[in-house]
Amino acid sequence: MSNKNQNQVSLLKRFESVRDVRITRHQLYPLAEILFLTVNAVISGYSEWEEIVDFGEEKLNWLRVYLPYENGIPSHDTINRVIGLINYRDFEIFFISWIEGMALSLGGKVINIDGKKLRGSVDKGLQQKPRRAGGKSAIHLVEVWCSALNLCLGQYKTEDKSNEITAIPALIDLLEISGSTVTIDAMGCQKTIASKIIDKEADYILGLKGNQEAIHQAVKALFEEKKHHAEISEEETLNHGRYEIRQCRILSARFLEESMRADWKGLNMLIEIESERLILATEHYAIEYRYYLGSKTQSAEDYNQCE
């Protein structure tokens, strides 16, 4: 059996964990057939319900290699309704597990966890209404991305940005991240998240801002005070009309007070990024300083590539 066939069989096997809530006598189209069609259509670049139907009708003979499709391809309304009924957390768990089974090892790779709001996911009028009047927020997703594999490893839908703190540990629990380096912005700079990453045998780079004011100020002060102890790496880039000089400085976390350092499991390095940017079209110049906590003992050059 070819690798492609093995992947499809593996996909079908994982459908067993997704519960079908429909009444049995109304199931003209088994859940596995609808999921198999939909997942393969989306992977092939089709995103609209009508496009998924078109894909199914064109590829029906291929689909029947794996499942009967005795009643052919369901309508776009049926696919939409059935997909809307399934527990999206069940679907998320099986899909992440399937992707991980095909993906290369994450060992030695950098993965980024970041939140984003999906523009257009909710009508602007509804966003402006209070919730008690039927208002809704735009969908907010926390996404895990690996640039080296050009692959999204997982997503977690939240009500708003503040819920990233609970979404990030849930995603980490789902993923096999051992040997990787996890980068997260300041929202995810939490002691419990740092501890969870270390417990899963991975490393972290956590952005520091005002939500961790005490250690943020302590790290800034150390870089002002002990610049001569810092290892430095400089990089120049010209991308999308923007010229940037980025200096990465690192210090050992041993310079921090013991009581502060002990709160962050696995903490070994303090990182400062000094970024000078020039927008060529407008000649706008800006300089910015960013600070991070790192668990991995590595060079400033390596950290400059991770940020």
N, C-alpha and C positions, 0 to 999 in steps of 0.2 A: 504493500500500500504506500502511495506517495506521501510526502510530508504534508501536502495540501489536504489530502483526504484525512490524514490523521488529525489535523487541526480542526476540520469540520466535525469529525466524529467526537472529538473532545468538546467542542462547542455544544453539540447535541446532548452529551452526557450531563453537562452543567445545567441545562434547562430544567433538569429534574428538581432542582432546589427552588425553582420559582413556582409559587402557589397560584393555581387557576381558581379564581373566585366565581366564575360563571356557573350557571345551572347546567348540569351535564346534558340534559336533553336539548339544550339550545346550542350545543357546540358542533356546528357544521365544520368549523375549522379548528383543529386542535391547537392548543397554545404553542406547542413546539414548532408547528408549521409557521405560525404567525411570527414568532420570535426569530426563527431561522431565516425566514424571508427578510424581515426588517433589519436584522443585524448585518446580513450580507449586503443588502442594498445600501445601507448607510456607509459601510466600509468601502463600498464601490463608488461613493461620492454622491449618492442620491439622498436628499434631505426632506423633500415634500412627500406627503402621503400619496398623492397621485403618481409621483415619480417611483415610489416603492412598488406600486401596483404595476406600472409599466415595466420595471425591472423584472418583477416576478413573471409576468406574461412572456417576456422575451427569454427568460432563463428557466422556464418551467421544466424542460427536459432535464436540465442539470440539477434543479432542486429535487426532482423525483429520484435521483440517484440515492438520496439520503432519506427522504420521507415520501409517503404516498401522494399527498395532495390530490385525494380522490375527488374533491369538489373544486379543484382548480385554485385560482388565486382569489382571496377575499377582496371585497371592495375597499376603497380608501376609508370609507366611514367605519367599516368593521375593524380595520387595522387600528385606526385612531382610537376607537372606543375600547378595544381590548388592551392596547398598550397603556391607555389611561387608567385601566382598572388594576393593573398589577402593582404590587408593592415595589416602589422604585428602589428601596434599600436592598431588597432581595436581588433585584436585577443588578444593582451596582456591585454587590458582593460577588455574584457569579461572573460578571463581566471582567472585573479586575483580576479575579483568580484565573480566568481563561487567558487574558493578555499576559499575565505574569508567566504562565506556563509556556508561552511562545517566545517571550522576550529574552534577550541576552541577559546575563547576570548584571546586576547593578553595582557589583563590587568595583570600587575605584571610580565610579561615576558620580557626577554632581546632579542632584535632583532639587528642583525648586518647588516650594509650596507657596501659593499666592492666591489672594482673593480678587475677584473682579465682578463688577455689576454688568449684567447683560442688558445692554441698551435695546429698547424696543420690545422687551419681554412682557411689559405691562403698559397699557395706554397711559399717556402723560396725564390725561384728565383723572384717571383713577389714582395715579401717584400723588396728585395734589389734594385729593379728598382725605379727610380724616378716616381712620379705620372704622369708627362707629357708623360712618355714612357709606360704608362699602369700599373705602379706599384700599389700595394694595401697593406694596413696594415692588420695585423691579427685582427680578430673580438675582440672587447673589450666589456665586459659585466659588468654592475653594478648590483649586486645581493643583494636581501634582504633575510636573512636566520634567522630562529628561531630554535635554538638548542633544546629548550624544547619540541617543536612539531616535531623536525626532518623534517622541512618543508621549502622549498624555497617559499617565499611569492610573489616574483616578480623579473623580470629581465628587464634591459633596455640596448639596444645595442647602443654603441657610436663609434665614429670614432677613438678616442684615449683616453688615460688616462686623458688628460687635460679637456675633455668634461664631466668628472664626476661631475663637479661643476653644470652643467645644468641638468644632468640626475638625480641627487639625489633629488632635489626638485620635479621633475616630478613624481618620484616613491613615494615620501611622499604624494603627492596629491592623488595618486591612492589608497593608503592603509588606512585602519582604524586602527590607531596605539594608540588610546587613552588608557592611563593607562600603556603603555609599556615604556621600557627604550631603546633608540636607540643609538647604538655605531657606530661611524664612524671614520676612520683614518684621518690623517692630511689634506688630499686633501679636505675632506668635512667640515673642521673646518672653517666655514664661518658664519658671523653674521646673514645673511639672512636665512641660514639653521637652525641655533639655534632658531631663531624667529619662523620659520614655524613649527618646532617640538613642541614648547611650545604652539603655537596657536592651534595645534591639540590635546592638552591636554595630551601630552606625556613628557618624560624626555629625556635628552641627556647626552652622554659621548663623548666628541670630542677630538681627538688626537691633541696635540700641537707640531708644528715643525716650521721650518724657514719661512713658508708661512705666519705666523702670528708672525713675529719676535719680535715686541714690547711686546706683552703679554706673549710670550714664555719666553723671557729673564726675565720679571718681575716675573713670576711664579717660575722659577729656583732660582732667587735671594731670594724670600720669603722663600723657603724651606731651603736654606742655612742659612738664617738669623733667622728663627723662628722655628727651628726643635723642640724646647722644647714645642711649642704650638701644635704640630701635633699629631693626634691620629694615632696609628700604628697597623697594622695587618700583621702577618707573616705566610707564608704557604710554606711547603716543598712538592715537588712532584717528583716522579720517573716514567717517561713515555718514551717509545720508546728509551731506552738507554740514556736518558738525565735526570740528576739530577738538580733540580732547587730549589733555595730558593728565594721566592719573598716577598718583604716587600712593603706593600701599606701604604702610609702616606697621610693624608688629612688635609687640612686647610680650614677655612672659607674664602669665597671669599671677606669677609669684609676687609681682610688685603690688598686687591688691592686698588689702587687709585680709587676714586669714578668715575672719568671721564672714566677710562678704563673699570671698571666693568659695567657701565651703557650702554656700547655698546653691551653687550651680554645679551639678554633677558633671564630672568630666572636663571642666573648664581648664584649658591649658594656655590659650593665647588671647591677647587683646589686639584688635585690628582697627587701624585708622585709614580711611581712604580720603585723600585730598584730590578733588576733581576740578580741573580748570577746563571750561568749555567755551568755545567760540562758535557761534552760528554764523557761517560765512555769508549767507544771504543778507542778514540784518546787521552783522557785526556786533551782535549782542554777546557780551562777555560775562561770565559768572564763575564764581569759585564756591565750592561746597565741601564740607567736611562730614563724613559719615563714620559711625562707630559700630563695631560688631564684637560679639563674643564667639570664640572658636574653640572647639574641643581638640582639633587635630594639630599635632606638632609637625608643622611643615614650614617651608620658606615663604618669605614675603612675595616672591615671584609666583609661587603656587596659589597663594591667597588672592593675588591680583587677578589671576585667571578665573577664580571661582566667583568673585563678587558680581 
